[in-house]
């Protein structure tokens, strides 16, 4: 659902409905079952709600580009998105109300972050200490081990060409 300068980022999926399996397919192989479980629970407990997916896997090149646009963005390799560990999503309820990035109390009242954190061991961006990012959910951080594995997976390539979607977290 993301646009960049008003232009759909991915025209194949922009404003189209996708399945849970499509979304799981966009994420790291090492965490597909955790994501599938979380998404199925949301589907079961929140009938009529819609996830508006803004970001999943982000290449190193895309992170480099975003850092140029805004120096507060994560550096290439530092974001869980670089390893397909994270999803940024808004939620639209059955009445058409959209839960947005800065609306922490609305998110908390929904119970969705509590499910992510307590039932699936995820991190929620509404709990970040230095940055409020309520649309962000991830299953792992970009640890030194993940970064080392990414370097090994892409040996000899410049970082802007690295493919890290299925880099192992361990």
C-alpha positions as CSV (number, residue, x, y, z in Angstrom):
1,X,0.0,0.0,0.0
2,X,3.1,2.2,0.1
3,X,3.7,5.2,-2.2
4,X,6.9,7.1,-2.7
5,X,6.5,10.7,-3.8
6,X,2.8,9.9,-4.5
7,X,3.7,6.9,-6.8
8,X,2.8,3.3,-5.9
9,X,6.0,1.6,-4.8
10,X,4.8,-1.8,-6.0
11,X,2.2,-1.5,-8.7
12,X,1.6,-5.3,-8.7
13,X,0.1,-5.2,-5.1
14,X,-0.9,-1.6,-4.6
15,X,-4.5,-1.3,-3.3
16,X,-5.1,-5.0,-4.1
17,X,-6.1,-7.7,-1.6
18,X,-3.4,-10.3,-0.9
19,X,-3.7,-13.5,1.1
20,X,-2.0,-14.4,4.3
21,X,0.1,-16.9,2.3
22,X,1.2,-14.1,0.0
23,X,2.4,-12.0,3.0
24,X,4.1,-14.9,4.6
25,X,5.9,-15.5,1.3
26,X,7.3,-12.0,1.5
27,X,9.0,-12.8,4.8
28,X,12.1,-14.6,6.0
29,X,12.0,-18.4,5.6
30,X,13.2,-18.9,9.2
31,X,10.2,-17.2,10.6
32,X,7.3,-18.0,8.3
33,X,5.5,-20.2,10.8
34,X,5.6,-17.5,13.5
35,X,4.2,-14.9,11.0
36,X,1.6,-17.4,9.7
37,X,0.4,-18.0,13.3
38,X,0.2,-14.4,14.1
39,X,-1.7,-13.5,10.9
40,X,-4.1,-16.4,11.3
41,X,-4.9,-15.3,14.9
42,X,-5.6,-11.8,13.7
43,X,-7.8,-13.1,10.9
44,X,-9.7,-15.2,13.4
45,X,-10.1,-12.6,16.2
46,X,-10.6,-9.5,14.1
47,X,-13.2,-10.3,11.4
48,X,-13.8,-7.4,9.0
49,X,-10.4,-5.8,9.8
50,X,-7.9,-5.2,7.0
51,X,-4.1,-5.0,7.1
52,X,-2.7,-2.3,4.9
53,X,0.9,-3.5,4.3
54,X,3.4,-0.7,3.9
55,X,6.7,-2.6,4.0
56,X,8.1,-6.1,4.4
57,X,11.6,-7.0,3.0
58,X,13.8,-4.0,2.2
59,X,17.0,-4.5,0.2
60,X,20.2,-2.9,1.4
61,X,20.0,-0.7,-1.7
62,X,16.6,0.6,-0.6
63,X,17.9,1.3,2.9
64,X,20.7,3.3,1.4
65,X,18.3,5.3,-0.7
66,X,16.0,5.9,2.3
67,X,18.9,7.0,4.5
68,X,19.7,9.7,1.9
69,X,16.1,10.9,1.9
70,X,16.0,11.0,5.8
71,X,19.0,10.6,8.0
72,X,16.8,9.2,10.8
73,X,16.1,6.1,8.7
74,X,18.0,2.9,9.6
75,X,21.3,2.4,7.9
76,X,21.6,-0.6,5.5
77,X,21.9,-3.7,7.5
78,X,20.5,-2.3,10.8
79,X,16.8,-2.7,10.1
80,X,14.9,-6.0,10.6
81,X,13.3,-5.2,7.3
82,X,16.7,-5.9,5.6
83,X,16.2,-9.5,6.6
84,X,12.4,-9.8,6.0
85,X,12.0,-10.1,9.8
86,X,9.5,-7.1,9.9
87,X,6.2,-5.8,8.6
88,X,5.0,-2.3,8.7
89,X,1.2,-2.2,8.5
90,X,-1.7,0.0,9.2
91,X,-5.0,-1.6,10.4
92,X,-8.4,-0.6,9.0
93,X,-11.3,-1.6,11.2
94,X,-14.8,-2.6,9.9
95,X,-16.0,1.0,10.3
96,X,-13.1,2.3,8.0
97,X,-11.0,3.7,10.8
98,X,-7.3,3.3,10.1
99,X,-4.8,2.8,12.9
100,X,-1.8,4.9,12.0
101,X,1.9,5.1,13.1
102,X,1.6,7.7,15.9
103,X,-1.7,6.5,17.4
104,X,-0.3,4.4,20.2
105,X,-3.4,4.4,22.4
106,X,-5.7,3.2,19.6
107,X,-3.3,0.4,18.8
108,X,-3.1,-0.6,22.5
109,X,-6.9,-0.6,22.8
110,X,-7.2,-2.9,19.8
111,X,-5.2,-5.6,21.6
112,X,-3.2,-6.4,18.5
113,X,0.2,-5.4,19.9
114,X,-0.4,-7.5,23.0
115,X,-1.1,-10.6,20.8
116,X,2.1,-9.9,18.9
117,X,4.3,-9.5,22.0
118,X,2.8,-11.9,24.5
119,X,1.6,-14.7,22.3
120,X,4.2,-14.6,19.5
121,X,7.3,-13.0,21.2
122,X,7.4,-10.2,18.6
123,X,8.6,-6.7,19.1
124,X,6.1,-3.9,18.5
125,X,7.3,-0.4,17.4
126,X,4.9,1.3,19.8
127,X,7.3,0.0,22.6
128,X,10.5,1.4,21.1
129,X,12.2,3.7,23.6
130,X,13.6,6.3,21.1
131,X,11.1,6.2,18.2
132,X,7.3,5.7,18.0
133,X,6.6,3.3,15.2
134,X,3.2,1.7,16.0
135,X,2.9,0.2,12.5
136,X,6.1,-1.9,12.9
137,X,6.1,-5.5,14.1
138,X,9.2,-7.7,13.9
139,X,10.3,-11.2,15.0
140,X,14.0,-10.5,15.3
141,X,16.5,-7.7,15.4
142,X,19.4,-7.1,13.1
143,X,22.0,-8.6,15.4
144,X,25.7,-8.9,14.8
145,X,25.2,-12.6,14.0
146,X,22.6,-11.7,11.4
147,X,24.9,-9.1,9.9
148,X,27.8,-11.6,9.8
149,X,25.6,-14.2,8.2
150,X,24.5,-11.6,5.6
151,X,28.1,-10.8,4.8
152,X,28.9,-14.5,4.4
153,X,25.8,-15.1,2.2
154,X,26.9,-12.2,-0.1
155,X,30.7,-12.6,-0.1
156,X,32.4,-10.5,-2.8
157,X,29.3,-8.4,-3.6
158,X,29.1,-4.7,-2.8
159,X,26.5,-4.1,0.0
160,X,24.1,-2.3,-2.3
161,X,23.7,-5.6,-4.2
162,X,23.3,-7.9,-1.1
163,X,20.2,-10.2,-1.0
164,X,19.3,-10.9,2.6
165,X,15.7,-11.9,2.5
166,X,16.4,-15.3,4.0
167,X,19.6,-14.6,6.0
168,X,19.7,-16.9,9.0
169,X,19.2,-15.3,12.4
170,X,21.4,-17.9,14.1
